[in-house]
Structures are given as structure tokens and as C-alpha cells.
Amino acid sequence: MEKSYSIGDVSRISGVTEKQIRNWERQDYIPLQDRIVCGNGGRTMRIFSEKQLKLITKIRELLNVGFTLPVAAVKAAQYQQKEEK
């Protein structure tokens, strides 16, 4: 069974704030995350896979060396595709 992470977990591990992660998702730099319903109130919580965590971490690494967010997102996705082959 694949490990899953909350947005808080991803933020702590990757060094990317929760707000940034939500923003990247809204702007389509990262795919929409799976969600689970929490309690009876209908609130949902994002669930991230190991693959998604690695993508976010790679984007942050690329940003830290000077790439813009659009370029970093594309390069991180390409890097991930190469790793899967």
C-alpha cells in the first residue's frame, strides 16, 4: 500500500508552504490532489502520494536555483517522467 501524505506533511517535508501548494494546484502547476471527506460537515482534505510529494519537492529545488515557477513545473514533470521509464 502506497503511503499518503496530508498537505501539512507535504509542506514540512518539501519546504513549500501549504498556501503555495494550494496556489500551485489552483494555477495548474501541479495536478489536482485526491481528496477525502472529513466528518459530517462535508469538509475535504487533500491526500498526496509519494510521487506528488517528489514533484513538489523537485519544483522547490528548481525554484531555489533560479528557475521561474512555470519553467520549474515543466522541468519537474519531465524529470519525473524520465524516472518512471
Gaussian input, Z-matrix of N, CA and C with variables (Angstrom, degrees):
# hf/3-21g

backbone

0 1
 N
 C     1     B1
 C     2     B2     1     A1
 N     3     B3     2     A2     1     D1
 C     4     B4     3     A3     2     D2
 C     5     B5     4     A4     3     D3
 N     6     B6     5     A5     4     D4
 C     7     B7     6     A6     5     D5
 C     8     B8     7     A7     6     D6
 N     9     B9     8     A8     7     D7
 C    10    B10     9     A9     8     D8
 C    11    B11    10    A10     9     D9
 N    12    B12    11    A11    10    D10
 C    13    B13    12    A12    11    D11
 C    14    B14    13    A13    12    D12
 N    15    B15    14    A14    13    D13
 C    16    B16    15    A15    14    D14
 C    17    B17    16    A16    15    D15
 N    18    B18    17    A17    16    D16
 C    19    B19    18    A18    17    D17
 C    20    B20    19    A19    18    D18
 N    21    B21    20    A20    19    D19
 C    22    B22    21    A21    20    D20
 C    23    B23    22    A22    21    D21
 N    24    B24    23    A23    22    D22
 C    25    B25    24    A24    23    D23
 C    26    B26    25    A25    24    D24
 N    27    B27    26    A26    25    D25
 C    28    B28    27    A27    26    D26
 C    29    B29    28    A28    27    D27
 N    30    B30    29    A29    28    D28
 C    31    B31    30    A30    29    D29
 C    32    B32    31    A31    30    D30
 N    33    B33    32    A32    31    D31
 C    34    B34    33    A33    32    D32
 C    35    B35    34    A34    33    D33
 N    36    B36    35    A35    34    D34
 C    37    B37    36    A36    35    D35
 C    38    B38    37    A37    36    D36
 N    39    B39    38    A38    37    D37
 C    40    B40    39    A39    38    D38
 C    41    B41    40    A40    39    D39
 N    42    B42    41    A41    40    D40
 C    43    B43    42    A42    41    D41
 C    44    B44    43    A43    42    D42
 N    45    B45    44    A44    43    D43
 C    46    B46    45    A45    44    D44
 C    47    B47    46    A46    45    D45
 N    48    B48    47    A47    46    D46
 C    49    B49    48    A48    47    D47
 C    50    B50    49    A49    48    D48
 N    51    B51    50    A50    49    D49
 C    52    B52    51    A51    50    D50
 C    53    B53    52    A52    51    D51
 N    54    B54    53    A53    52    D52
 C    55    B55    54    A54    53    D53
 C    56    B56    55    A55    54    D54
 N    57    B57    56    A56    55    D55
 C    58    B58    57    A57    56    D56
 C    59    B59    58    A58    57    D57
 N    60    B60    59    A59    58    D58
 C    61    B61    60    A60    59    D59
 C    62    B62    61    A61    60    D60
 N    63    B63    62    A62    61    D61
 C    64    B64    63    A63    62    D62
 C    65    B65    64    A64    63    D63
 N    66    B66    65    A65    64    D64
 C    67    B67    66    A66    65    D65
 C    68    B68    67    A67    66    D66
 N    69    B69    68    A68    67    D67
 C    70    B70    69    A69    68    D68
 C    71    B71    70    A70    69    D69
 N    72    B72    71    A71    70    D70
 C    73    B73    72    A72    71    D71
 C    74    B74    73    A73    72    D72
 N    75    B75    74    A74    73    D73
 C    76    B76    75    A75    74    D74
 C    77    B77    76    A76    75    D75
 N    78    B78    77    A77    76    D76
 C    79    B79    78    A78    77    D77
 C    80    B80    79    A79    78    D78
 N    81    B81    80    A80    79    D79
 C    82    B82    81    A81    80    D80
 C    83    B83    82    A82    81    D81
 N    84    B84    83    A83    82    D82
 C    85    B85    84    A84    83    D83
 C    86    B86    85    A85    84    D84
 N    87    B87    86    A86    85    D85
 C    88    B88    87    A87    86    D86
 C    89    B89    88    A88    87    D87
 N    90    B90    89    A89    88    D88
 C    91    B91    90    A90    89    D89
 C    92    B92    91    A91    90    D90
 N    93    B93    92    A92    91    D91
 C    94    B94    93    A93    92    D92
 C    95    B95    94    A94    93    D93
 N    96    B96    95    A95    94    D94
 C    97    B97    96    A96    95    D95
 C    98    B98    97    A97    96    D96
 N    99    B99    98    A98    97    D97
 C   100   B100    99    A99    98    D98
 C   101   B101   100   A100    99    D99
 N   102   B102   101   A101   100   D100
 C   103   B103   102   A102   101   D101
 C   104   B104   103   A103   102   D102
 N   105   B105   104   A104   103   D103
 C   106   B106   105   A105   104   D104
 C   107   B107   106   A106   105   D105
 N   108   B108   107   A107   106   D106
 C   109   B109   108   A108   107   D107
 C   110   B110   109   A109   108   D108
 N   111   B111   110   A110   109   D109
 C   112   B112   111   A111   110   D110
 C   113   B113   112   A112   111   D111
 N   114   B114   113   A113   112   D112
 C   115   B115   114   A114   113   D113
 C   116   B116   115   A115   114   D114
 N   117   B117   116   A116   115   D115
 C   118   B118   117   A117   116   D116
 C   119   B119   118   A118   117   D117
 N   120   B120   119   A119   118   D118
 C   121   B121   120   A120   119   D119
 C   122   B122   121   A121   120   D120
 N   123   B123   122   A122   121   D121
 C   124   B124   123   A123   122   D122
 C   125   B125   124   A124   123   D123
 N   126   B126   125   A125   124   D124
 C   127   B127   126   A126   125   D125
 C   128   B128   127   A127   126   D126
 N   129   B129   128   A128   127   D127
 C   130   B130   129   A129   128   D128
 C   131   B131   130   A130   129   D129
 N   132   B132   131   A131   130   D130
 C   133   B133   132   A132   131   D131
 C   134   B134   133   A133   132   D132
 N   135   B135   134   A134   133   D133
 C   136   B136   135   A135   134   D134
 C   137   B137   136   A136   135   D135
 N   138   B138   137   A137   136   D136
 C   139   B139   138   A138   137   D137
 C   140   B140   139   A139   138   D138
 N   141   B141   140   A140   139   D139
 C   142   B142   141   A141   140   D140
 C   143   B143   142   A142   141   D141
 N   144   B144   143   A143   142   D142
 C   145   B145   144   A144   143   D143
 C   146   B146   145   A145   144   D144
 N   147   B147   146   A146   145   D145
 C   148   B148   147   A147   146   D146
 C   149   B149   148   A148   147   D147
 N   150   B150   149   A149   148   D148
 C   151   B151   150   A150   149   D149
 C   152   B152   151   A151   150   D150
 N   153   B153   152   A152   151   D151
 C   154   B154   153   A153   152   D152
 C   155   B155   154   A154   153   D153
 N   156   B156   155   A155   154   D154
 C   157   B157   156   A156   155   D155
 C   158   B158   157   A157   156   D156
 N   159   B159   158   A158   157   D157
 C   160   B160   159   A159   158   D158
 C   161   B161   160   A160   159   D159
 N   162   B162   161   A161   160   D160
 C   163   B163   162   A162   161   D161
 C   164   B164   163   A163   162   D162
 N   165   B165   164   A164   163   D163
 C   166   B166   165   A165   164   D164
 C   167   B167   166   A166   165   D165
 N   168   B168   167   A167   166   D166
 C   169   B169   168   A168   167   D167
 C   170   B170   169   A169   168   D168
 N   171   B171   170   A170   169   D169
 C   172   B172   171   A171   170   D170
 C   173   B173   172   A172   171   D171
 N   174   B174   173   A173   172   D172
 C   175   B175   174   A174   173   D173
 C   176   B176   175   A175   174   D174
 N   177   B177   176   A176   175   D175
 C   178   B178   177   A177   176   D176
 C   179   B179   178   A178   177   D177
 N   180   B180   179   A179   178   D178
 C   181   B181   180   A180   179   D179
 C   182   B182   181   A181   180   D180
 N   183   B183   182   A182   181   D181
 C   184   B184   183   A183   182   D182
 C   185   B185   184   A184   183   D183
 N   186   B186   185   A185   184   D184
 C   187   B187   186   A186   185   D185
 C   188   B188   187   A187   186   D186
 N   189   B189   188   A188   187   D187
 C   190   B190   189   A189   188   D188
 C   191   B191   190   A190   189   D189
 N   192   B192   191   A191   190   D190
 C   193   B193   192   A192   191   D191
 C   194   B194   193   A193   192   D192
 N   195   B195   194   A194   193   D193
 C   196   B196   195   A195   194   D194
 C   197   B197   196   A196   195   D195
 N   198   B198   197   A197   196   D196
 C   199   B199   198   A198   197   D197
 C   200   B200   199   A199   198   D198
 N   201   B201   200   A200   199   D199
 C   202   B202   201   A201   200   D200
 C   203   B203   202   A202   201   D201
 N   204   B204   203   A203   202   D202
 C   205   B205   204   A204   203   D203
 C   206   B206   205   A205   204   D204
 N   207   B207   206   A206   205   D205
 C   208   B208   207   A207   206   D206
 C   209   B209   208   A208   207   D207
 N   210   B210   209   A209   208   D208
 C   211   B211   210   A210   209   D209
 C   212   B212   211   A211   210   D210
 N   213   B213   212   A212   211   D211
 C   214   B214   213   A213   212   D212
 C   215   B215   214   A214   213   D213
 N   216   B216   215   A215   214   D214
 C   217   B217   216   A216   215   D215
 C   218   B218   217   A217   216   D216
 N   219   B219   218   A218   217   D217
 C   220   B220   219   A219   218   D218
 C   221   B221   220   A220   219   D219
 N   222   B222   221   A221   220   D220
 C   223   B223   222   A222   221   D221
 C   224   B224   223   A223   222   D222
 N   225   B225   224   A224   223   D223
 C   226   B226   225   A225   224   D224
 C   227   B227   226   A226   225   D225
 N   228   B228   227   A227   226   D226
 C   229   B229   228   A228   227   D227
 C   230   B230   229   A229   228   D228
 N   231   B231   230   A230   229   D229
 C   232   B232   231   A231   230   D230
 C   233   B233   232   A232   231   D231
 N   234   B234   233   A233   232   D232
 C   235   B235   234   A234   233   D233
 C   236   B236   235   A235   234   D234
 N   237   B237   236   A236   235   D235
 C   238   B238   237   A237   236   D236
 C   239   B239   238   A238   237   D237
 N   240   B240   239   A239   238   D238
 C   241   B241   240   A240   239   D239
 C   242   B242   241   A241   240   D240
 N   243   B243   242   A242   241   D241
 C   244   B244   243   A243   242   D242
 C   245   B245   244   A244   243   D243
 N   246   B246   245   A245   244   D244
 C   247   B247   246   A246   245   D245
 C   248   B248   247   A247   246   D246
 N   249   B249   248   A248   247   D247
 C   250   B250   249   A249   248   D248
 C   251   B251   250   A250   249   D249
 N   252   B252   251   A251   250   D250
 C   253   B253   252   A252   251   D251
 C   254   B254   253   A253   252   D252

   B1=1.4567
   B2=1.5313
   B3=1.3179
   B4=1.4556
   B5=1.5241
   B6=1.3047
   B7=1.4565
   B8=1.5268
   B9=1.3100
   B10=1.4633
   B11=1.5256
   B12=1.3249
   B13=1.4569
   B14=1.5194
   B15=1.3272
   B16=1.4667
   B17=1.5292
   B18=1.3064
   B19=1.4571
   B20=1.5258
   B21=1.3281
   B22=1.4575
   B23=1.5152
   B24=1.3420
   B25=1.4692
   B26=1.5294
   B27=1.3248
   B28=1.4618
   B29=1.5303
   B30=1.3133
   B31=1.4565
   B32=1.5303
   B33=1.3176
   B34=1.4693
   B35=1.5273
   B36=1.3142
   B37=1.4684
   B38=1.5259
   B39=1.3335
   B40=1.4686
   B41=1.5229
   B42=1.3307
   B43=1.4586
   B44=1.5165
   B45=1.3202
   B46=1.4674
   B47=1.5254
   B48=1.3203
   B49=1.4597
   B50=1.5361
   B51=1.3172
   B52=1.4739
   B53=1.5242
   B54=1.3203
   B55=1.4700
   B56=1.5299
   B57=1.3430
   B58=1.4591
   B59=1.5327
   B60=1.3237
   B61=1.4717
   B62=1.5243
   B63=1.3297
   B64=1.4729
   B65=1.5331
   B66=1.3270
   B67=1.4620
   B68=1.5304
   B69=1.3208
   B70=1.4693
   B71=1.5251
   B72=1.3174
   B73=1.4698
   B74=1.5315
   B75=1.3277
   B76=1.4724
   B77=1.5207
   B78=1.3281
   B79=1.4629
   B80=1.5299
   B81=1.3177
   B82=1.4727
   B83=1.5259
   B84=1.3335
   B85=1.4664
   B86=1.5255
   B87=1.3210
   B88=1.4682
   B89=1.5244
   B90=1.3416
   B91=1.4651
   B92=1.5334
   B93=1.3197
   B94=1.4628
   B95=1.5176
   B96=1.3145
   B97=1.4612
   B98=1.5189
   B99=1.3277
   B100=1.4567
   B101=1.5224
   B102=1.3111
   B103=1.4647
   B104=1.5181
   B105=1.3283
   B106=1.4570
   B107=1.5207
   B108=1.3289
   B109=1.4612
   B110=1.5198
   B111=1.3352
   B112=1.4631
   B113=1.5198
   B114=1.3098
   B115=1.4631
   B116=1.5081
   B117=1.3356
   B118=1.4635
   B119=1.5204
   B120=1.3317
   B121=1.4547
   B122=1.5110
   B123=1.3295
   B124=1.4513
   B125=1.5137
   B126=1.3394
   B127=1.4659
   B128=1.5196
   B129=1.3192
   B130=1.4587
   B131=1.5211
   B132=1.3180
   B133=1.4522
   B134=1.5238
   B135=1.3285
   B136=1.4639
   B137=1.5224
   B138=1.3252
   B139=1.4557
   B140=1.5291
   B141=1.3217
   B142=1.4629
   B143=1.5225
   B144=1.3270
   B145=1.4647
   B146=1.5305
   B147=1.3129
   B148=1.4661
   B149=1.5402
   B150=1.3272
   B151=1.4690
   B152=1.5326
   B153=1.3155
   B154=1.4587
   B155=1.5316
   B156=1.3281
   B157=1.4627
   B158=1.5280
   B159=1.3219
   B160=1.4714
   B161=1.5309
   B162=1.3328
   B163=1.4605
   B164=1.5255
   B165=1.3088
   B166=1.4659
   B167=1.5278
   B168=1.3239
   B169=1.4607
   B170=1.5259
   B171=1.3152
   B172=1.4700
   B173=1.5305
   B174=1.3100
   B175=1.4669
   B176=1.5279
   B177=1.3267
   B178=1.4637
   B179=1.5317
   B180=1.3280
   B181=1.4653
   B182=1.5310
   B183=1.3175
   B184=1.4642
   B185=1.5295
   B186=1.3267
   B187=1.4656
   B188=1.5272
   B189=1.3283
   B190=1.4651
   B191=1.5261
   B192=1.3278
   B193=1.4668
   B194=1.5289
   B195=1.3406
   B196=1.4563
   B197=1.5125
   B198=1.3235
   B199=1.4636
   B200=1.5220
   B201=1.3302
   B202=1.4628
   B203=1.5280
   B204=1.3222
   B205=1.4678
   B206=1.5301
   B207=1.3427
   B208=1.4702
   B209=1.5303
   B210=1.3187
   B211=1.4653
   B212=1.5311
   B213=1.3263
   B214=1.4633
   B215=1.5281
   B216=1.3260
   B217=1.4612
   B218=1.5265
   B219=1.3322
   B220=1.4666
   B221=1.5236
   B222=1.3300
   B223=1.4677
   B224=1.5292
   B225=1.3284
   B226=1.4614
   B227=1.5269
   B228=1.3244
   B229=1.4646
   B230=1.5361
   B231=1.3247
   B232=1.4710
   B233=1.5257
   B234=1.3192
   B235=1.4604
   B236=1.5340
   B237=1.3296
   B238=1.4712
   B239=1.5212
   B240=1.3344
   B241=1.4608
   B242=1.5153
   B243=1.3362
   B244=1.4594
   B245=1.5321
   B246=1.3318
   B247=1.4536
   B248=1.5225
   B249=1.3225
   B250=1.4683
   B251=1.5131
   B252=1.3108
   B253=1.4798
   B254=1.5096
   A1=109.15
   A2=116.26
   A3=121.58
   A4=110.59
   A5=115.12
   A6=120.57
   A7=109.52
   A8=116.39
   A9=120.64
   A10=109.04
   A11=114.75
   A12=121.60
   A13=110.05
   A14=115.75
   A15=120.77
   A16=108.08
   A17=117.22
   A18=120.61
   A19=110.29
   A20=117.64
   A21=120.93
   A22=111.95
   A23=115.80
   A24=120.45
   A25=110.36
   A26=115.59
   A27=120.79
   A28=110.20
   A29=116.46
   A30=121.04
   A31=110.94
   A32=116.74
   A33=120.59
   A34=112.10
   A35=116.84
   A36=121.17
   A37=111.55
   A38=116.90
   A39=121.07
   A40=113.99
   A41=116.72
   A42=119.57
   A43=113.49
   A44=116.94
   A45=123.17
   A46=107.37
   A47=117.83
   A48=119.85
   A49=111.05
   A50=115.27
   A51=120.14
   A52=110.35
   A53=116.38
   A54=120.55
   A55=110.49
   A56=117.37
   A57=120.53
   A58=110.57
   A59=116.65
   A60=120.35
   A61=110.03
   A62=116.76
   A63=120.06
   A64=110.62
   A65=116.04
   A66=120.99
   A67=110.52
   A68=117.17
   A69=120.51
   A70=110.40
   A71=116.26
   A72=120.49
   A73=109.71
   A74=116.80
   A75=121.47
   A76=111.59
   A77=116.70
   A78=121.08
   A79=112.48
   A80=117.51
   A81=123.48
   A82=114.47
   A83=117.64
   A84=119.82
   A85=110.84
   A86=115.90
   A87=121.76
   A88=107.09
   A89=117.76
   A90=119.82
   A91=111.79
   A92=115.67
   A93=119.88
   A94=108.84
   A95=116.07
   A96=121.06
   A97=110.55
   A98=114.99
   A99=119.52
   A100=107.99
   A101=115.91
   A102=120.17
   A103=109.70
   A104=114.18
   A105=120.03
   A106=107.83
   A107=116.36
   A108=121.58
   A109=107.95
   A110=115.02
   A111=121.38
   A112=109.94
   A113=117.18
   A114=121.19
   A115=113.19
   A116=114.66
   A117=121.58
   A118=113.10
   A119=117.55
   A120=120.98
   A121=114.21
   A122=118.06
   A123=120.81
   A124=114.42
   A125=117.11
   A126=119.65
   A127=109.28
   A128=115.49
   A129=119.38
   A130=110.11
   A131=115.10
   A132=121.87
   A133=108.42
   A134=116.21
   A135=120.59
   A136=109.89
   A137=115.62
   A138=122.60
   A139=107.39
   A140=116.24
   A141=122.38
   A142=110.12
   A143=115.94
   A144=121.28
   A145=108.79
   A146=115.80
   A147=121.82
   A148=109.76
   A149=115.86
   A150=121.45
   A151=110.61
   A152=117.25
   A153=121.39
   A154=111.03
   A155=116.05
   A156=120.58
   A157=110.49
   A158=116.66
   A159=120.74
   A160=110.89
   A161=117.46
   A162=121.37
   A163=110.72
   A164=116.93
   A165=121.66
   A166=110.44
   A167=116.50
   A168=120.84
   A169=110.93
   A170=117.06
   A171=121.04
   A172=110.83
   A173=117.37
   A174=120.46
   A175=109.37
   A176=116.91
   A177=120.54
   A178=111.21
   A179=117.19
   A180=120.96
   A181=111.10
   A182=115.87
   A183=120.27
   A184=112.11
   A185=116.49
   A186=120.14
   A187=110.48
   A188=115.92
   A189=120.72
   A190=113.11
   A191=117.28
   A192=119.22
   A193=111.95
   A194=116.84
   A195=119.67
   A196=118.14
   A197=118.46
   A198=119.09
   A199=110.15
   A200=116.54
   A201=120.85
   A202=108.06
   A203=116.51
   A204=120.16
   A205=112.62
   A206=119.89
   A207=118.28
   A208=112.72
   A209=116.90
   A210=120.64
   A211=110.38
   A212=116.92
   A213=121.05
   A214=111.05
   A215=117.48
   A216=120.90
   A217=111.21
   A218=116.65
   A219=120.54
   A220=110.35
   A221=116.73
   A222=120.70
   A223=111.34
   A224=117.56
   A225=121.22
   A226=110.68
   A227=117.00
   A228=120.97
   A229=110.28
   A230=116.68
   A231=120.10
   A232=110.83
   A233=116.66
   A234=121.68
   A235=110.09
   A236=115.31
   A237=119.61
   A238=111.26
   A239=117.07
   A240=120.53
   A241=111.52
   A242=116.76
   A243=120.84
   A244=111.04
   A245=116.87
   A246=121.31
   A247=112.39
   A248=116.48
   A249=121.09
   A250=112.36
   A251=117.85
   A252=120.91
   A253=111.21
   D1=131.11
   D2=-178.56
   D3=-74.87
   D4=138.19
   D5=178.41
   D6=-70.01
   D7=143.50
   D8=176.34
   D9=-120.82
   D10=155.90
   D11=-174.76
   D12=-130.48
   D13=146.08
   D14=172.55
   D15=-82.24
   D16=170.03
   D17=178.34
   D18=-63.36
   D19=-34.25
   D20=177.31
   D21=-65.28
   D22=-41.32
   D23=176.95
   D24=-61.07
   D25=-47.66
   D26=-178.73
   D27=-61.24
   D28=-40.95
   D29=179.41
   D30=-61.78
   D31=-47.60
   D32=-179.42
   D33=-64.16
   D34=-43.02
   D35=-176.23
   D36=-72.56
   D37=-42.55
   D38=-173.74
   D39=-86.83
   D40=-22.95
   D41=-175.66
   D42=83.19
   D43=12.20
   D44=178.20
   D45=-104.43
   D46=132.05
   D47=-177.30
   D48=-67.20
   D49=155.88
   D50=176.75
   D51=-58.52
   D52=-40.17
   D53=179.69
   D54=-61.68
   D55=-42.45
   D56=178.78
   D57=-63.71
   D58=-42.56
   D59=-179.99
   D60=-59.92
   D61=-46.20
   D62=178.77
   D63=-61.90
   D64=-41.41
   D65=179.79
   D66=-63.56
   D67=-45.60
   D68=179.31
   D69=-60.78
   D70=-38.23
   D71=178.80
   D72=-66.02
   D73=-45.33
   D74=179.75
   D75=-61.12
   D76=-36.38
   D77=-177.42
   D78=-90.50
   D79=7.08
   D80=177.34
   D81=66.58
   D82=26.63
   D83=173.77
   D84=-82.09
   D85=-24.24
   D86=172.16
   D87=-129.50
   D88=152.49
   D89=-179.43
   D90=-65.54
   D91=155.48
   D92=173.47
   D93=-60.55
   D94=137.77
   D95=-177.48
   D96=-88.45
   D97=153.11
   D98=172.00
   D99=-64.12
   D100=152.52
   D101=-179.94
   D102=-132.92
   D103=150.30
   D104=173.41
   D105=-120.85
   D106=150.13
   D107=178.54
   D108=-84.64
   D109=132.59
   D110=-178.98
   D111=-109.60
   D112=115.62
   D113=176.32
   D114=70.36
   D115=-167.92
   D116=-176.56
   D117=-87.49
   D118=-10.70
   D119=-176.42
   D120=-77.49
   D121=-7.50
   D122=179.03
   D123=82.09
   D124=5.19
   D125=177.09
   D126=-67.36
   D127=147.69
   D128=179.28
   D129=-117.69
   D130=156.97
   D131=179.37
   D132=-129.11
   D133=133.54
   D134=177.34
   D135=-70.07
   D136=140.28
   D137=175.79
   D138=-121.95
   D139=124.66
   D140=-177.47
   D141=-109.64
   D142=141.80
   D143=175.91
   D144=-90.38
   D145=171.29
   D146=175.97
   D147=-58.95
   D148=-40.44
   D149=179.65
   D150=-61.51
   D151=-43.73
   D152=-179.88
   D153=-67.53
   D154=-38.13
   D155=176.23
   D156=-60.93
   D157=-44.00
   D158=179.62
   D159=-64.08
   D160=-38.72
   D161=178.76
   D162=-62.16
   D163=-46.93
   D164=-179.47
   D165=-63.88
   D166=-41.87
   D167=178.74
   D168=-63.70
   D169=-40.89
   D170=179.24
   D171=-65.90
   D172=-40.94
   D173=177.22
   D174=-58.84
   D175=-47.00
   D176=179.18
   D177=-59.29
   D178=-43.57
   D179=178.79
   D180=-59.22
   D181=-43.20
   D182=179.82
   D183=-67.87
   D184=-36.98
   D185=175.78
   D186=-63.42
   D187=-38.71
   D188=-178.04
   D189=-66.36
   D190=-23.08
   D191=178.46
   D192=-98.41
   D193=6.81
   D194=170.23
   D195=112.53
   D196=-2.16
   D197=177.82
   D198=-73.54
   D199=150.55
   D200=173.43
   D201=-75.66
   D202=161.86
   D203=-178.63
   D204=-58.84
   D205=-46.39
   D206=179.60
   D207=-59.17
   D208=-42.18
   D209=-179.52
   D210=-70.17
   D211=-42.66
   D212=179.80
   D213=-60.73
   D214=-40.96
   D215=-179.64
   D216=-64.03
   D217=-42.48
   D218=179.36
   D219=-66.31
   D220=-47.51
   D221=-179.27
   D222=-61.99
   D223=-40.66
   D224=179.59
   D225=-64.20
   D226=-41.37
   D227=178.39
   D228=-65.08
   D229=-41.68
   D230=178.18
   D231=-63.90
   D232=-42.99
   D233=178.73
   D234=-60.26
   D235=-42.13
   D236=-179.77
   D237=-65.47
   D238=-39.09
   D239=178.51
   D240=-63.87
   D241=-39.20
   D242=178.59
   D243=-64.61
   D244=-38.42
   D245=179.73
   D246=-66.41
   D247=-30.50
   D248=-178.24
   D249=-75.56
   D250=-18.91
   D251=-177.08
   D252=-79.79

